[in-house]
Amino acid sequence: MPKRYGIKDRDVAAAWVIERVFDGTLRSGDRLDRQEIADAVGISRVPVQEMLAQLERDGIVRTEYHRGAYLERFDPEVIRETYDLFGMVSGRASESAARAMTRELSDELDDIVTRMRDSDDDELNDLSWEFRRLVNTAASGPRMRAMLSTFRTFMPTAFVLLLDRKRNRSRILQHYRTEYAALARRDAAGARRAAEVRSAEEGEMLITELVRRGVFESDGRSELA
């Protein structure tokens, strides 16, 4: 994985791990070798240790005393739980942002949603997170922002995976337009609902994609094709 300027080494290492979870190279219960990760990413073991501590806080890995770090359970139900929780927290943030909406913030969000339409996948990923950053910081307190930060490793890498399918892209864009419309008219309940619905559907999209790639076996619950 090429390193990106301005990105911390621990975040590069975290993305390396998550990418291998998503392609099936790493499975539930697999041991994570610190030196192997450091060599693969081209960094020292110190940021790798920082990364593992971060992923443990995020519920992605667990560490066992004198034994090492292991990947936590990863299956469709874990995906659904992750996206349900992200929807709840980001929905609460969107609700607060709607109540605190200003003309300046509305214009910024409008510009982002407009640019999303003609963006390539990398830009769409960046724009979606800029949208979320603006919403999350509009009126959320420090505890809310801290909770949202626990998703910063998993979600962006998952979002890139979703964009492999054009049908997913159109659904995602529609969700952001719906959420922005609610925010712009200061509809707090509508903004919260839009964020929750978007997150839940993205979770099902991800499960469908991971089944298609052979990482999961179908559990018969996801209806997205």
C-alpha positions in Angstrom: 0.0 0.0 0.0 1.5 3.4 -1.0 1.7 5.8 1.9 -0.1 9.1 1.5 1.3 12.4 2.7 -0.5 13.9 5.6 -1.8 10.5 6.7 -0.4 9.1 10.0 1.5 5.8 9.7 -0.9 4.2 12.2 -3.8 5.0 9.9 -2.0 3.6 6.8 -1.4 0.4 8.8 -5.0 0.3 9.9 -6.2 0.6 6.3 -3.9 -2.2 5.4 -5.5 -4.5 8.0 -9.1 -3.5 7.1 -8.4 -4.1 3.3 -7.3 -7.6 4.2 -10.3 -8.2 6.3 -12.5 -7.2 3.3 -10.7 -9.4 0.8 -10.8 -12.4 3.1 -7.0 -12.6 3.7 -7.6 -12.0 7.4 -10.4 -14.0 9.0 -12.1 -14.0 12.5 -9.6 -15.1 15.1 -6.5 -14.7 12.9 -3.4 -13.4 14.7 -2.0 -10.1 13.6 1.8 -10.1 13.3 3.2 -6.7 14.2 6.5 -7.2 12.2 4.7 -8.5 9.2 2.4 -5.4 9.1 5.4 -3.0 9.7 7.3 -4.6 6.8 4.3 -4.6 4.5 3.5 -1.0 5.1 7.1 0.2 5.4 6.9 1.6 8.8 8.3 0.9 12.3 6.6 -1.3 14.9 5.7 1.8 17.1 2.9 3.1 14.8 1.7 -0.6 14.3 1.3 -0.9 18.1 -0.6 2.4 18.1 -2.8 1.1 15.3 -3.6 -2.1 17.2 -4.5 -0.1 20.3 -6.8 2.0 18.1 -8.4 -1.0 16.4 -9.0 -2.6 19.8 -10.8 0.5 21.0 -12.9 0.3 17.8 -13.8 -3.3 18.5 -12.0 -4.7 15.4 -9.2 -6.6 17.2 -8.6 -7.9 20.7 -5.3 -8.3 22.5 -4.4 -11.2 24.8 -1.7 -10.8 27.4 1.6 -12.4 26.3 -0.2 -13.9 23.2 -0.7 -11.0 20.8 -3.4 -9.3 18.8 -6.2 -11.2 17.1 -9.0 -10.2 14.7 -12.4 -10.1 16.4 -15.4 -11.9 15.0 -16.3 -10.6 11.5 -19.5 -11.7 9.9 -22.8 -10.3 8.5 -24.2 -9.6 12.0 -21.1 -7.7 13.0 -21.5 -5.6 9.8 -25.1 -4.9 10.7 -24.3 -4.0 14.3 -21.5 -1.7 13.1 -23.8 0.2 10.7 -26.7 0.3 13.1 -24.5 2.0 15.7 -23.0 4.3 13.1 -26.5 5.2 11.9 -27.6 5.9 15.5 -24.7 8.2 16.3 -24.5 10.0 12.9 -28.3 10.3 12.9 -28.1 12.0 16.3 -25.4 14.3 14.9 -27.5 15.1 11.9 -30.5 15.9 14.0 -28.4 18.4 16.1 -27.0 19.9 12.9 -30.5 20.5 11.5 -31.5 22.4 14.6 -28.3 24.5 14.4 -28.4 25.0 10.6 -27.0 28.3 9.3 -27.0 29.7 5.8 -23.2 29.2 5.6 -23.4 25.5 6.5 -26.3 24.9 4.2 -24.4 26.4 1.3 -21.3 24.3 2.1 -23.4 21.1 2.2 -25.2 22.0 -1.0 -21.9 22.5 -2.8 -20.7 19.1 -1.6 -23.8 17.3 -2.7 -23.7 19.0 -6.1 -20.0 18.0 -6.6 -20.8 14.4 -5.5 -22.8 13.9 -8.7 -19.9 14.2 -11.1 -17.1 13.0 -8.9 -14.9 10.0 -9.4 -14.8 7.3 -6.7 -11.9 8.8 -4.7 -13.4 12.2 -4.7 -16.8 10.9 -3.8 -15.3 9.1 -0.8 -13.6 12.4 0.3 -16.7 14.4 -0.3 -18.9 12.1 1.7 -16.5 12.3 4.7 -16.3 16.1 4.3 -20.2 16.1 4.4 -20.1 14.0 7.6 -17.4 16.1 9.2 -19.3 19.3 8.7 -22.5 17.7 10.0 -20.8 16.1 12.9 -19.0 19.2 14.1 -22.0 21.6 13.5 -23.5 21.1 17.0 -22.2 17.8 18.4 -20.4 17.8 21.7 -17.0 16.2 22.5 -18.4 12.9 23.6 -20.4 12.6 20.3 -17.4 13.5 18.2 -15.3 10.9 20.2 -17.9 8.2 19.5 -18.0 9.1 15.8 -14.2 8.9 15.6 -14.3 5.2 16.4 -15.7 4.6 12.9 -13.0 6.5 11.1 -10.9 3.4 10.2 -13.6 1.0 9.1 -16.1 3.2 7.2 -13.9 5.0 4.6 -12.4 1.7 3.4 -15.8 0.0 3.4 -17.2 3.0 1.4 -14.6 2.5 -1.3 -15.6 -1.2 -1.6 -19.3 -0.2 -2.0 -18.4 2.1 -5.0 -17.3 -0.9 -7.0 -20.9 -1.3 -8.0 -22.6 1.6 -9.9 -26.0 0.7 -8.5 -24.6 1.3 -5.0 -23.3 4.7 -6.0 -26.7 6.0 -7.2 -28.3 4.8 -4.0 -25.7 6.5 -1.8 -26.0 9.8 -3.8 -29.8 9.7 -3.3 -29.4 9.2 0.4 -27.1 12.2 0.7 -29.5 14.4 -1.3 -32.3 13.3 1.0 -30.3 14.0 4.1 -29.2 17.4 2.8 -32.8 18.4 1.9 -33.9 17.6 5.5 -30.9 19.5 6.9 -31.6 22.6 4.7 -35.2 22.9 5.8 -34.2 22.3 9.5 -36.2 19.1 9.7 -34.3 17.5 12.6 -36.4 14.2 12.6 -36.1 13.9 8.9 -32.3 14.4 9.0 -31.9 11.8 11.7 -34.0 9.3 9.8 -32.1 9.9 6.5 -28.8 9.3 8.2 -30.0 6.1 9.9 -31.6 4.7 6.7 -28.5 5.5 4.6 -26.3 3.7 7.1 -28.5 0.7 7.4 -28.6 0.3 3.6 -24.9 0.8 3.2 -24.4 -2.1 5.7 -26.6 -4.4 3.6 -24.7 -3.2 0.5 -21.4 -4.2 2.1 -22.7 -7.6 3.1 -23.9 -8.2 -0.4 -20.5 -7.2 -1.8 -18.6 -9.4 0.7 -20.8 -12.4 -0.2 -20.2 -11.7 -3.9 -16.4 -11.7 -3.3 -16.6 -15.0 -1.3 -15.6 -13.4 2.0 -19.0 -14.3 3.6 -21.5 -17.0 2.8 -25.0 -15.7 2.2 -27.2 -15.6 5.4 -30.3 -15.1 3.3 -31.2 -11.8 5.0 -29.7 -9.2 2.6 -32.0 -8.4 -0.2 -29.7 -6.1 -2.1 -28.4 -7.5 -5.4 
